[in-house]
Amino acid sequence: MPITGTMLTPDAQIARGLQGVNTGSDTSCVLWAIPMGQDFRDAQYSQIGTYLQCAGTADRLTIEMRFDDGIAARHYVLGRPATPREMGKAEVVENEVGGVMVLPNEVFNVEQATRIFQYYYVHDTVPADCELRPL
């Protein structure tokens, strides 16, 4: 997802970038910082250490964060605090490469994902109300 120096604010660009999942087709979106001096089109996905990504459809997305501090990489799936009824009930979120098994509290819609991506863009982390489950 390129965030460029257009007339749109970064928040508006993130919202627009995530609107692709509103088509109902399976899709994904990744947000990461491009190294200084590198253009978005030249960025190599395999060289990206830290990112936030989502996959699924507008009403059923899973969000993952990968953090790489240069020593070790940690990969998490994001969730909201789980209710007792949600505990242990895995479900599938479909995306273009198949399905991802997640817990019910780890399923978001596009509006919720937009809020999390916008926060991540500014703070380089996810909101405090997100739970992180190691993958």
Secondary structure, 3 states (H helix, E strand, C coil): CCCCCCCCCHHHHHHHHHHHHHHCCCEEEEECCCCCCCCHHHCCHHHCCCEEEEEEECCEEEEEEEEECCCCEEEEEEECCCCHHHCCCCEEEEECCEEEEECHHHCECHHHHHHHHHHHHHHCCCCCCCEEEEC
